[in-house]
């Protein structure tokens, strides 16, 4: 549970700065002006955070995890896929009110509008690709394959984040807040899945360690 502290505190700090137009906002705007260079590559990277791209990737992982768990006769095989679905469903529930409340304008690279904080594309990418990794990792036997999966998911999130800032779709702080919010959802998902795995292991035949 201590893992939830840093992303929650950092998200609160960033949100406070955005709402009161604090010093971090000025630094954020200067950093954005230095980084924005709209091109086709940055647009493609940003599109990896679209619901139409990220959610189908998660759905595929959810389906495989459910099929594998049921085929193996695992108790509560449906819990981890259901938890992953809920985590993804919570993204708009959390992001939309925050956008309306903070009412932050976009960068000069996008048409004038409000509601850019936090970055929904970033949260979508973090939760979709991160949850897919959390669900698939226990099913992979090879350590090399597990590392490759983690690196792939991290690369996808990094690509989305880079694309959003480079294209000017979001300020850097919008993206950083998206990391924090996505991390909170992933940590909650991992705690739930890990707790269920431990309870099933404890209840499995031969798991008792008492005196013979």
C-alpha positions as CSV (number, residue, x, y, z in Angstrom):
1,X,0.0,0.0,0.0
2,X,3.0,2.3,0.5
3,X,3.5,2.3,-3.2
4,X,0.3,4.4,-3.6
5,X,1.8,7.3,-1.7
6,X,4.3,8.8,-4.2
7,X,2.0,8.9,-7.3
8,X,-0.9,10.2,-5.2
9,X,1.2,13.0,-3.6
10,X,2.8,13.9,-6.9
11,X,-0.5,14.0,-8.7
12,X,-1.9,16.3,-5.9
13,X,1.1,18.6,-6.2
14,X,0.8,18.9,-10.0
15,X,-2.9,19.4,-9.8
16,X,-2.5,22.1,-7.2
17,X,0.0,23.9,-9.3
18,X,-2.2,23.8,-12.4
19,X,-5.3,25.0,-10.5
20,X,-3.5,28.0,-8.9
21,X,-1.2,28.7,-11.9
22,X,1.9,28.1,-9.8
23,X,5.6,28.3,-10.7
24,X,5.5,24.7,-12.1
25,X,3.1,25.9,-14.8
26,X,5.4,28.5,-16.1
27,X,8.3,26.0,-16.2
28,X,5.9,23.6,-17.9
29,X,5.0,26.1,-20.6
30,X,8.7,27.0,-21.3
31,X,9.6,23.3,-21.5
32,X,6.7,22.7,-23.9
33,X,7.9,25.5,-26.2
34,X,11.3,24.0,-26.3
35,X,10.0,20.5,-27.1
36,X,7.1,21.0,-29.5
37,X,8.1,20.0,-33.1
38,X,4.9,18.7,-34.8
39,X,5.7,15.9,-37.3
40,X,4.2,12.7,-38.6
41,X,6.2,10.5,-36.2
42,X,5.0,12.3,-33.1
43,X,1.4,12.1,-34.3
44,X,1.7,8.3,-34.9
45,X,3.2,7.8,-31.4
46,X,0.4,9.9,-29.8
47,X,-2.2,7.8,-31.6
48,X,-1.0,4.7,-29.7
49,X,-2.8,6.2,-26.7
50,X,-6.1,6.3,-28.6
51,X,-8.9,4.2,-27.2
52,X,-9.2,2.5,-30.6
53,X,-5.7,1.2,-30.3
54,X,-4.9,0.7,-26.6
55,X,-8.2,-0.8,-25.5
56,X,-8.2,-3.7,-28.1
57,X,-4.7,-4.6,-26.9
58,X,-6.0,-4.8,-23.4
59,X,-9.1,-6.7,-24.4
60,X,-6.9,-9.3,-26.1
61,X,-4.9,-9.8,-22.9
62,X,-8.1,-10.0,-20.8
63,X,-9.5,-12.6,-23.1
64,X,-6.3,-14.7,-23.1
65,X,-5.9,-14.5,-19.3
66,X,-9.6,-15.5,-18.8
67,X,-9.3,-18.4,-21.3
68,X,-6.0,-19.6,-19.7
69,X,-7.3,-19.4,-16.2
70,X,-10.5,-21.3,-17.0
71,X,-8.8,-23.9,-19.0
72,X,-6.4,-24.5,-16.1
73,X,-9.3,-24.8,-13.7
74,X,-8.2,-21.8,-11.6
75,X,-10.5,-20.7,-8.9
76,X,-11.9,-17.2,-9.5
77,X,-10.3,-17.2,-13.0
78,X,-12.5,-14.4,-13.9
79,X,-11.3,-12.0,-11.1
80,X,-8.1,-10.7,-12.7
81,X,-9.7,-10.0,-16.1
82,X,-12.7,-8.4,-14.4
83,X,-10.4,-6.2,-12.3
84,X,-8.5,-5.2,-15.5
85,X,-11.7,-4.2,-17.1
86,X,-12.8,-2.1,-14.1
87,X,-9.4,-0.3,-14.1
88,X,-9.9,0.6,-17.7
89,X,-13.5,1.7,-17.1
90,X,-12.4,4.0,-14.3
91,X,-10.2,6.0,-16.6
92,X,-12.9,8.2,-18.1
93,X,-14.7,8.3,-14.7
94,X,-11.7,9.9,-13.2
95,X,-10.3,11.9,-16.1
96,X,-13.4,13.6,-17.4
97,X,-14.4,15.4,-14.1
98,X,-10.7,16.4,-13.6
99,X,-10.6,18.0,-17.0
100,X,-13.8,19.9,-16.3
101,X,-12.6,21.0,-12.9
102,X,-9.1,22.2,-13.8
103,X,-10.2,23.6,-17.2
104,X,-6.7,24.0,-18.4
105,X,-6.1,25.4,-21.9
106,X,-4.2,23.6,-24.6
107,X,-0.8,24.4,-26.1
108,X,-0.4,26.9,-28.9
109,X,-0.1,23.9,-31.3
110,X,-3.7,22.9,-30.9
111,X,-7.0,24.9,-31.5
112,X,-8.1,27.0,-28.6
113,X,-10.0,24.9,-26.1
114,X,-10.1,23.9,-22.4
115,X,-9.9,20.7,-20.4
116,X,-6.5,19.3,-21.3
117,X,-5.5,18.3,-17.8
118,X,-4.8,15.5,-17.2
119,X,-3.9,13.7,-20.4
120,X,-6.5,11.0,-21.0
121,X,-4.4,9.5,-23.8
122,X,-1.6,9.0,-21.3
123,X,-3.8,7.4,-18.6
124,X,-5.4,5.2,-21.2
125,X,-1.9,4.0,-22.4
126,X,-0.6,3.4,-18.9
127,X,-3.6,1.4,-17.8
128,X,-4.2,-0.5,-21.0
129,X,-0.7,-1.6,-21.7
130,X,0.3,-1.8,-18.0
131,X,-2.8,-4.0,-17.1
132,X,-2.1,-6.2,-20.1
133,X,1.4,-6.8,-18.8
134,X,0.2,-7.5,-15.3
135,X,-2.3,-10.1,-16.5
136,X,0.1,-11.8,-18.9
137,X,3.3,-11.9,-16.8
138,X,2.1,-14.7,-14.5
139,X,1.3,-16.9,-17.5
140,X,4.8,-16.6,-19.1
141,X,7.4,-19.1,-18.0
142,X,10.5,-17.5,-19.7
143,X,12.1,-14.7,-17.7
144,X,13.4,-13.3,-21.0
145,X,9.9,-13.1,-22.4
146,X,8.6,-11.5,-19.3
147,X,11.3,-8.8,-19.5
148,X,10.6,-8.3,-23.1
149,X,6.9,-7.8,-22.4
150,X,7.6,-5.3,-19.6
151,X,10.0,-3.4,-21.9
152,X,7.4,-3.4,-24.7
153,X,4.7,-2.0,-22.6
154,X,7.0,0.7,-21.1
155,X,8.2,1.6,-24.6
156,X,4.5,2.0,-25.8
157,X,3.8,4.3,-22.9
158,X,7.0,6.3,-23.5
159,X,6.1,6.6,-27.2
160,X,2.6,7.9,-26.4
161,X,4.0,10.4,-23.9
162,X,6.7,11.6,-26.2
163,X,4.3,11.9,-29.1
164,X,1.7,13.9,-27.1
165,X,4.3,16.5,-25.9
166,X,6.3,16.6,-29.2
167,X,3.1,17.1,-31.3
168,X,1.9,19.7,-28.8
169,X,-1.3,17.8,-28.0
170,X,-0.5,18.2,-24.3
171,X,1.7,20.1,-21.9
172,X,4.4,18.0,-20.2
173,X,2.6,18.3,-16.8
174,X,-0.6,16.9,-18.4
175,X,1.4,13.8,-19.3
176,X,3.1,13.6,-15.9
177,X,-0.3,13.7,-14.2
178,X,-1.5,10.9,-16.5
179,X,1.4,8.8,-15.4
180,X,0.5,9.3,-11.7
181,X,-3.2,8.6,-12.2
182,X,-2.4,5.5,-14.3
183,X,0.1,4.3,-11.8
184,X,-2.5,4.5,-9.0
185,X,-4.9,2.4,-11.0
186,X,-2.2,-0.2,-11.9
187,X,-1.0,-0.5,-8.3
188,X,-4.6,-1.1,-7.1
189,X,-5.0,-3.7,-9.8
190,X,-1.7,-5.4,-8.9
191,X,-2.7,-5.5,-5.2
192,X,-6.0,-7.1,-5.9
193,X,-4.5,-9.7,-8.3
194,X,-1.6,-10.4,-6.0
195,X,-3.9,-10.9,-3.0
196,X,-6.1,-13.3,-4.9
197,X,-3.1,-15.3,-6.1
198,X,-1.7,-15.6,-2.5
199,X,-5.1,-16.6,-1.2
200,X,-5.4,-19.3,-3.8
201,X,-1.9,-20.6,-3.1
202,X,-2.6,-20.7,0.6
203,X,-5.7,-22.7,0.0
204,X,-4.2,-25.2,-2.5
205,X,-3.5,-28.8,-1.4
206,X,-0.1,-29.2,0.1
207,X,0.2,-25.5,1.0
208,X,-0.1,-26.1,4.7
209,X,3.2,-25.8,6.6
210,X,2.0,-26.8,10.1
211,X,3.4,-29.7,12.2
212,X,2.9,-33.2,10.6
